[in-house]
Each structure stands twice: as structure tokens, then as C-alpha cells.
């Protein structure tokens, strides 16, 4: 029996390479929470996030032989999970609406003038994930790839088969809508 508490990450990976089910479960359990968090940022809800996570881990176990021990396993795993998110949304392309219209700035009300930092301080991480999940698939995808994964607009354009201008526009709209979603969550939680 594999005891994940006393085994190292490398021991677990070696067990996974031998198709040891207990090692696979240990690896899955070890990274479940972090990788689910990534999937939640790309998915429309928790059900879709868990579906993407399952697809991603299926790929991880299939591609594990390609992992180079010299690199960070978590970074390698993260790239596979992010690519699984992108592939999942591409397969469901009817839901991926990419906007090419540039965002216009709406007038800002006094209560909406708080900074992004002030917004984040007023709510928890689960509310932030909910606000991100409320974005359209295109905005959510570009926001995550640019703001979280640190891809350039040029790289995002290549990944999503869109123009750089569209990537920039979608990021701008994503940020605008995310702020609006966060403010609404705060307003609802305050009972206003």
C-alpha cells in the first residue's frame, strides 16, 4: 500500500509510471485542490471544472513518461491542466464567443470608484472565482491566460486563433466586467 504522507513526489511519480493505482490516487490527491482552482477559473461552474480536471489528469497519466525530472513537476502539470481548459473550451466552441468590438468606458458611480485591491479585500476567494465564472467564456479565457498564466497577447492570439487586438479587447472587457461582478457580489453580501 502507498502512503502518500511518507513518499516523496518522485516516488509517487515512479509509481505512476508503473501504472500503480495507489500512486496515481496519491498524485491526484496531492494536486487536486490547486489544479481544481485553475479549472474553476476557466470553467463556467464547478461541474465543468471537475470535468476538465478529470480530462487533464487523464492526459497527465498518459504523458507522464515525457516529464523531465530536472524541471518542476507542478509547473509541468499546470501547463497540461491549462491546455486541457483551452481544449475543453475549443471543443465547446459554440460557447466561446470572441468579441471584436472594443469596450467603451461607462460612467463610474461614486460607490464603484474603489480600487481593485479594495474590492479584493472585501470578498473571499470563492466569491472571486464566482465573479470570474460569470464572465463569458472568451473573456474568462483571455483574462486567465494573460493575468494569471502570464501569456502575452501574441501567444494568446496564437492559442485561441484570434487577433492580438481581439485578445487585448477581450482582456479590457473582462476586467471591466469582473469589477462589475465583484461590486455586485459585495453589494449583495452587504444587503444593499
DRENDO-1510 file (C-alpha; in Angstrom, 1 decimal, always signed):
<recs>
REC; n; res; u; v; w
REC; 1; UNK; +0.0; +0.0; +0.0 .
REC; 2; UNK; +1.2; +3.5; -0.9 .
REC; 3; UNK; +1.3; +6.0; +1.9 .
REC; 4; UNK; +1.5; +9.5; +0.3 .
REC; 5; UNK; +2.5; +11.1; +3.6 .
REC; 6; UNK; +5.8; +9.3; +3.7 .
REC; 7; UNK; +6.5; +9.0; -0.1 .
REC; 8; UNK; +8.2; +11.8; -2.0 .
REC; 9; UNK; +6.8; +13.3; -5.1 .
REC; 10; UNK; +9.4; +11.5; -7.1 .
REC; 11; UNK; +8.4; +8.1; -5.5 .
REC; 12; UNK; +4.8; +8.8; -6.4 .
REC; 13; UNK; +5.7; +9.7; -10.0 .
REC; 14; UNK; +7.8; +6.5; -10.3 .
REC; 15; UNK; +4.8; +4.5; -9.1 .
REC; 16; UNK; +2.5; +6.3; -11.6 .
REC; 17; UNK; +4.9; +5.4; -14.4 .
REC; 18; UNK; +4.4; +1.7; -13.4 .
REC; 19; UNK; +0.6; +2.3; -13.6 .
REC; 20; UNK; +0.3; +1.8; -9.8 .
REC; 21; UNK; -3.3; +2.9; -9.0 .
REC; 22; UNK; -2.4; +3.8; -5.4 .
REC; 23; UNK; +0.4; +6.1; -6.7 .
REC; 24; UNK; -2.0; +7.6; -9.2 .
REC; 25; UNK; -4.5; +8.4; -6.5 .
REC; 26; UNK; -1.7; +9.8; -4.3 .
REC; 27; UNK; -0.6; +12.1; -7.1 .
REC; 28; UNK; -4.2; +13.1; -7.9 .
REC; 29; UNK; -4.9; +13.8; -4.2 .
REC; 30; UNK; -1.7; +15.8; -3.8 .
REC; 31; UNK; -2.5; +18.3; -6.6 .
REC; 32; UNK; -6.3; +18.1; -6.7 .
REC; 33; UNK; -7.1; +21.4; -4.9 .
REC; 34; UNK; -4.5; +23.5; -6.7 .
REC; 35; UNK; -5.5; +22.2; -10.1 .
REC; 36; UNK; -9.2; +22.4; -9.5 .
REC; 37; UNK; -8.7; +26.0; -8.6 .
REC; 38; UNK; -7.1; +26.5; -12.1 .
REC; 39; UNK; -10.0; +24.7; -13.8 .
REC; 40; UNK; -12.6; +26.8; -11.8 .
REC; 41; UNK; -11.1; +30.0; -13.2 .
REC; 42; UNK; -11.7; +28.7; -16.8 .
REC; 43; UNK; -15.0; +26.8; -16.3 .
REC; 44; UNK; -18.5; +28.2; -16.1 .
REC; 45; UNK; -19.2; +26.2; -12.9 .
REC; 46; UNK; -17.8; +23.6; -10.6 .
REC; 47; UNK; -19.2; +20.7; -12.6 .
REC; 48; UNK; -17.4; +21.8; -15.7 .
REC; 49; UNK; -14.2; +22.5; -13.7 .
REC; 50; UNK; -14.2; +18.9; -12.3 .
REC; 51; UNK; -14.8; +17.5; -15.8 .
REC; 52; UNK; -11.9; +19.5; -17.2 .
REC; 53; UNK; -9.7; +18.4; -14.2 .
REC; 54; UNK; -10.5; +14.7; -14.9 .
REC; 55; UNK; -9.6; +15.2; -18.6 .
REC; 56; UNK; -6.4; +16.9; -17.5 .
REC; 57; UNK; -5.3; +14.2; -15.1 .
REC; 58; UNK; -6.1; +11.6; -17.8 .
REC; 59; UNK; -3.6; +13.4; -20.0 .
REC; 60; UNK; -1.1; +13.7; -17.2 .
REC; 61; UNK; -1.1; +9.9; -16.6 .
REC; 62; UNK; -0.8; +9.3; -20.3 .
REC; 63; UNK; +2.1; +11.8; -20.8 .
REC; 64; UNK; +3.9; +11.2; -17.6 .
REC; 65; UNK; +6.7; +9.4; -19.4 .
REC; 66; UNK; +7.5; +12.7; -21.1 .
REC; 67; UNK; +8.1; +14.6; -17.8 .
REC; 68; UNK; +11.8; +15.6; -17.4 .
REC; 69; UNK; +12.7; +15.1; -13.8 .
REC; 70; UNK; +15.0; +18.1; -13.9 .
REC; 71; UNK; +12.1; +20.5; -14.1 .
REC; 72; UNK; +9.3; +21.4; -11.7 .
REC; 73; UNK; +6.6; +18.7; -11.8 .
REC; 74; UNK; +3.9; +21.1; -10.6 .
REC; 75; UNK; +4.7; +23.6; -13.5 .
REC; 76; UNK; +4.6; +20.7; -16.0 .
REC; 77; UNK; +1.2; +19.5; -14.5 .
REC; 78; UNK; -0.1; +23.1; -14.5 .
REC; 79; UNK; +0.6; +23.5; -18.2 .
REC; 80; UNK; -1.3; +20.3; -19.0 .
REC; 81; UNK; -4.2; +21.4; -16.9 .
REC; 82; UNK; -4.3; +24.9; -18.6 .
REC; 83; UNK; -4.1; +23.3; -22.0 .
REC; 84; UNK; -6.9; +20.9; -21.0 .
REC; 85; UNK; -9.0; +24.0; -20.1 .
REC; 86; UNK; -8.3; +25.6; -23.5 .
REC; 87; UNK; -9.0; +22.3; -25.4 .
REC; 88; UNK; -12.3; +21.8; -23.5 .
REC; 89; UNK; -13.5; +25.3; -24.4 .
REC; 90; UNK; -12.4; +24.8; -28.0 .
REC; 91; UNK; -14.5; +21.6; -28.2 .
REC; 92; UNK; -17.4; +23.6; -27.0 .
REC; 93; UNK; -16.7; +26.4; -29.4 .
REC; 94; UNK; -20.4; +27.3; -29.7 .
REC; 95; UNK; -20.0; +28.7; -26.2 .
REC; 96; UNK; -16.8; +30.6; -27.0 .
REC; 97; UNK; -17.9; +33.9; -28.3 .
REC; 98; UNK; -15.0; +36.1; -29.1 .
REC; 99; UNK; -15.8; +39.8; -29.3 .
REC; 100; UNK; -14.0; +42.1; -31.7 .
REC; 101; UNK; -15.8; +45.2; -30.5 .
REC; 102; UNK; -13.8; +47.5; -28.2 .
REC; 103; UNK; -15.1; +48.2; -24.7 .
REC; 104; UNK; -16.4; +51.6; -24.0 .
REC; 105; UNK; -16.0; +53.2; -20.6 .
REC; 106; UNK; -19.2; +53.6; -18.7 .
REC; 107; UNK; -19.6; +56.4; -16.2 .
REC; 108; UNK; -18.3; +55.4; -12.8 .
REC; 109; UNK; -20.6; +55.9; -9.8 .
REC; 110; UNK; -19.0; +57.1; -6.5 .
REC; 111; UNK; -19.6; +53.7; -4.9 .
REC; 112; UNK; -17.9; +51.9; -7.8 .
REC; 113; UNK; -14.7; +54.1; -7.5 .
REC; 114; UNK; -12.9; +51.7; -5.1 .
REC; 115; UNK; -9.7; +50.2; -6.3 .
REC; 116; UNK; -9.2; +46.6; -7.4 .
REC; 117; UNK; -7.3; +46.0; -4.1 .
REC; 118; UNK; -10.2; +47.4; -2.0 .
REC; 119; UNK; -12.6; +45.1; -3.9 .
REC; 120; UNK; -10.5; +42.0; -3.3 .
REC; 121; UNK; -10.1; +42.8; +0.4 .
REC; 122; UNK; -13.8; +42.9; +0.8 .
REC; 123; UNK; -14.5; +39.4; -0.5 .
REC; 124; UNK; -13.2; +35.9; -0.2 .
REC; 125; UNK; -11.5; +33.7; -2.9 .
REC; 126; UNK; -14.7; +31.7; -3.6 .
REC; 127; UNK; -16.5; +34.9; -4.4 .
REC; 128; UNK; -13.7; +35.9; -6.7 .
REC; 129; UNK; -13.9; +32.6; -8.5 .
REC; 130; UNK; -17.7; +33.1; -8.9 .
REC; 131; UNK; -17.1; +36.5; -10.4 .
REC; 132; UNK; -14.6; +35.1; -12.9 .
REC; 133; UNK; -17.0; +32.2; -13.7 .
REC; 134; UNK; -19.7; +34.8; -14.6 .
REC; 135; UNK; -17.5; +36.2; -17.4 .
REC; 136; UNK; -18.2; +35.0; -20.9 .
REC; 137; UNK; -16.0; +32.1; -22.0 .
REC; 138; UNK; -14.0; +34.3; -24.3 .
REC; 139; UNK; -13.4; +36.9; -21.6 .
REC; 140; UNK; -12.7; +34.3; -19.0 .
REC; 141; UNK; -10.2; +32.5; -21.2 .
REC; 142; UNK; -8.2; +35.7; -22.2 .
REC; 143; UNK; -8.3; +37.0; -18.6 .
REC; 144; UNK; -6.9; +33.8; -17.2 .
REC; 145; UNK; -4.2; +33.3; -19.9 .
REC; 146; UNK; -3.0; +36.9; -19.6 .
REC; 147; UNK; -3.5; +37.8; -15.9 .
REC; 148; UNK; -2.8; +34.5; -14.2 .
REC; 149; UNK; -0.8; +32.4; -16.6 .
REC; 150; UNK; +1.2; +35.4; -17.9 .
REC; 151; UNK; +0.9; +34.7; -21.6 .
REC; 152; UNK; +1.4; +37.7; -24.0 .
REC; 153; UNK; -1.4; +38.8; -26.3 .
REC; 154; UNK; +0.6; +37.4; -29.2 .
REC; 155; UNK; +0.8; +34.0; -27.5 .
REC; 156; UNK; -2.9; +34.1; -26.6 .
REC; 157; UNK; -3.9; +35.1; -30.2 .
REC; 158; UNK; -2.0; +32.0; -31.5 .
REC; 159; UNK; -3.5; +29.7; -28.9 .
REC; 160; UNK; -7.1; +30.8; -29.5 .
REC; 161; UNK; -6.8; +31.6; -33.2 .
REC; 162; UNK; -7.8; +35.3; -32.7 .
REC; 163; UNK; -6.0; +38.6; -33.4 .
REC; 164; UNK; -3.9; +40.3; -30.8 .
REC; 165; UNK; -6.3; +43.3; -30.9 .
REC; 166; UNK; -9.2; +40.9; -30.1 .
REC; 167; UNK; -7.2; +39.5; -27.2 .
REC; 168; UNK; -6.5; +43.0; -25.9 .
REC; 169; UNK; -10.1; +44.0; -26.3 .
REC; 170; UNK; -11.4; +40.9; -24.6 .
REC; 171; UNK; -9.0; +41.4; -21.6 .
REC; 172; UNK; -10.2; +45.0; -21.3 .
REC; 173; UNK; -13.8; +43.9; -21.3 .
REC; 174; UNK; -13.1; +41.0; -18.9 .
REC; 175; UNK; -11.5; +43.4; -16.4 .
REC; 176; UNK; -14.4; +45.8; -16.7 .
REC; 177; UNK; -17.0; +43.0; -16.3 .
REC; 178; UNK; -15.0; +41.4; -13.5 .
REC; 179; UNK; -15.0; +44.6; -11.5 .
REC; 180; UNK; -18.8; +44.9; -12.1 .
REC; 181; UNK; -19.3; +41.3; -11.0 .
REC; 182; UNK; -17.2; +41.8; -7.8 .
REC; 183; UNK; -19.0; +45.1; -6.9 .
REC; 184; UNK; -22.4; +43.3; -7.4 .
REC; 185; UNK; -21.2; +40.4; -5.1 .
REC; 186; UNK; -20.2; +43.0; -2.4 .
REC; 187; UNK; -23.4; +44.8; -2.8 .
REC; 188; UNK; -25.4; +41.6; -2.5 .
REC; 189; UNK; -23.5; +40.5; +0.6 .
REC; 190; UNK; -23.9; +43.9; +2.3 .
REC; 191; UNK; -27.7; +43.6; +1.7 .
REC; 192; UNK; -27.8; +46.9; -0.2 .
</recs>
